């Protein structure tokens, strides 16, 4: 397919109009219209329907866009990498991590490395724990951070730190007066809990099964940060990764130790085929130090 037509299609889908796409691409509206028409001819099905003076994308266009955006993003990264090679830029690092880890661990490490190496640059791609498993074979990255287990032959894994799960709730919850929240305390307590595919949920379900009980699930989400925020609003108690809880602090939120101890192992992972640069190694060192400090404080 014509690269310019794909660029016009992406710009239209992102901007919502031919006029906006033309501004993004520094082209005229007729030029963009011709590129979009050319793309329709190439794919052989309708990408747009006209309503009044506006073009609206069809269902087929929305399906195609997800693949086009991914392909063009990969090409953008190829161009960026070529530019970095041309400029002998060895200080750029592509980081793959979860949003809460960025807040708690990565931001401080990046700030330190930026002070040490002014030419340092980074691309940070945030994925949920579930998405990291799915995207490992697709993403271009230099260093990643996640929770075990990780089972992929394309990566090298190095231990970083461990963190204990905690109980999160509103300050008015009766359990907030406890020095420690136990599994027995939660037998009938409404829970805001992670979805079944997450590592945290699987560990919690195993604890309840061992006790011969089932969790009283009020709300369920794959995102630990959202679970903590809902718990902080008084909608139930959440059992959360300690890093997630601390990155989600809200007014009236209370965090308590959880028993029995539920420990999560955080690791760094690297593409096995890629040679690590000095910046990657230094960033890994700084992230590990930050993780160990936060873990000790908790």
N, C-alpha and C positions, 0 to 999 in steps of 0.2 A: 504494500500500500504506500501511497505517496506520503512522505514524512510531513510535508507542509499541510496536507489535508488532515492528518492526525493531530497536528498541533492546533489547527483551527478548530477541530472537533473538541479537543480538551479545553481550549479557551472558551468556546461556546458553552460547554457543560458547566464549567466553573463560574462563568460570568452571568449566564442566563439569557444572553441576548447577542445578536450579531454585532450590535454597536459596541458592547463591552468587549467582545472577543477581538474586534478590530483595534480597540484601544490597547488591549494587552499585547497584541502582536505588532503594533505600529503599522497596520495596514488599513486600507479603505474598506468600508462595508461591502461594496461590490466584490472586492477581491476575496473576502472571507466567504461571502455567499457562494462564489464560484468554487472555492475549495470544499465547502460543505456539500455542494451538489455533486462535485467530482467524487467525494467519498461515498455518497449514496450509490453512484453508478458502480463504484468498485465493489461494494459489499453486496449489491443486488437486492436490497430491501430498504424500506422507508425508515429513515432515521428521525424525520421531523414531520409534524403536522402544523399547518398554519391556522391560527385562530386570530382573525382580524389582521393586524399588522405584525403579530408576533409569531415566531417559530417556537413550537414546543417539542421537546424530545419524546420519541415513542418509547414504549417499554423495551423494544429491541435496542434502542440507542442507549438506554440506561445499563442494560446488560453488557453491551459492547464497551461502554465507557470504563468499567472497572478494569478490563483487560488493557485497554489503551493507556489508561493512566499508569498502570503498573509497568507497561513496556516503555513508555516515555520516561518514567522516573528512572528506570534502569539505564536508558540512553543518557539521561542527564548526568547520572553518576559516572558513566564512562567518560563523558566530556570533562567533568570535574576532576576525575582521576588523571586524565591526560594532561590537564592544565597543571595539576600539582607535580606531575612527573617533569613536565617541561620547565617548571620553575624550581625544580629540585626541592620541593616542599615535602619534607619527611616528618613534619610535626602535626599532620592532620590525623585525627583518630575518629573512627566511626564506632559509636557505642550503641549496643542493643540491650535494653533494660526495661524494667517495669517503672511506671510513673512514680510510685512511692519511693522506690530506690533512688531515683533521680533527686527527689527532695531531701532525703535523709542522708545519703552517702555520696552521690556523684557530684552534686553542685559544689560542695566544699573542695573536693579533690580537683575539680576543673579550675576553680578559683586559684588554688595554690599553684597548679601547673602553669596557668596563664601568667602568674607573677614571675615564676621561674624562667619560663620560655615565652617571651612576648609573641613569637611567631606561631605559637601553638593555636590550632583551630580544631573544632570538633563538630561532628554531626551526631545528634542524639535521637535515636529512634525508640520510642516508648511502646512496649507491647505488654499485654497482660501475661501472666504466667502460662496460661493455656496457649496464647498466641505464639509465645516463644517456641514452644514445642513444634507448632505447625510451621513456623517461619524459618526455623534453623537452616533448612536447605535452600531457602530462597533469598534471604537477606545478605547484603554485602556488609560485613562488619569486621572490626579489628578486635573488639573486646566485648564480652557480654557478662551480665550478672543475672543469676537466677537461684532458685531453690532446687535442691535435689528432690526427686530423681531426675536426671537427664540421661537419656540413652541415645546417643548419636555418634556414629563412628567418624564423623567429619570434624569433631571438635576435641580439643584438649581441655581437661577440667582441672582446676586448682582450688583447694579449699580456701575459704575466706574467713568466715566466722559462723557462729551459731546464735540463734535468738529464740527465746521462749515465747510461746503463745500467751496472750493476756486476755482478761475479760474486760469488755468495754460496755459502758452503760451511761445513762443520765445520772446526774448527781442525786436525784430524788428517788432513784431505785433503792429499795431496802438493802440490796446486796452491796450498795456503795459503802455501807457502814462496815463491811467485812474487811479484815486485813488481807484475806485471800478468798477467792471464789473457787469452790470445788465443783466437781461433776455432779455430786449429790445435790448441790444447791440449784442445779439447772434442770433437774429431772422434769419438772412441770413448768419451768419458766419459759415464757415466749422468747424465741430466739430469732435474731437476724443473722442468717447463716449463708456461707458460700455455697455455690451450686455444686452438684455431685461430682463434676469433672475436675474440680480444683484439689490440690494437694491438701489444703487445710480441711476441707469438708470430708475427704476420705479418712483423714486422721481422727476427726471428731466422731464420725460414724462408727469407726472401729472402737473408740472408747465407750460409746453408748451400747454397742453390741456386747462388749465385754461385761458391761454392767447389767445386761438383760433389759435394757430400756431403749426407747426411741426418742429422738429430739423433738421438742414441741416447736415446729418451724412456723413462724408467723410470716417472715419475709425471707426471700432467697435472691441472691445476686452473685454473679461470677466475680464481681469486683469487691475486693476487701475494703477499699477506701469507702465505697458507697455503704457497705455494711456497717462500718464504724460510724459514718455520719448519721445513718438512720438510728443506730443504737443511741447516739448522743442526743437525738431528739426524743428519746423516751419510748421508742417503738419496740424495744426488746433488748436483750443482752446479746452481744456478739463475742465470739471467741476468735481472736485475730492474731495474726503475725505481729510480733512486737514492733517491727519496723513499720508495718502498715499503720498500726494504731498511732504511733508517734508522729507519723507524717500526716495524720488526719485530725489532729487536735482541734476541737471546737469548744466554744464556751459551754459550760455545764457538763462537759465530758469527763468521766472518771475512768481511770485505768487501774485494774487490780491484777495481781499475780493469779495465775490459774493453776489448779491442781486436779489431777496428776500432771506432772510436768510434760509438756508437749514441745519438743525442740525441733526447730527447722534449721537445716544446714544450708547456708549460703555459699555459693561458689562463683569463681570467675571462670569463663570459658572463652576459648580462642579458636579461630579456624585453624585446623591442623596444617593446612597447605600454605598458610601465609606466614612469612617471616615477620616476627615482631620487631617493630622499630623501638628506638630508645624512648620515644614519647609513650608508646603503648605500655612498655615495661614500667615506666615511672608512674603513669596513671594507675596501673594495676596496684602498685605499691601504695599510692596515696589512698585509693579506695579501700584497700585492705586495712590500713591504719585507721581510717575513718570508721569503718564497720566495727572493728574491734573496740574502738573508743565508745561508740554508741551502744554496743552490746554490753560493755562493762558498766556503763551508766545505768542501764536498765536492770 
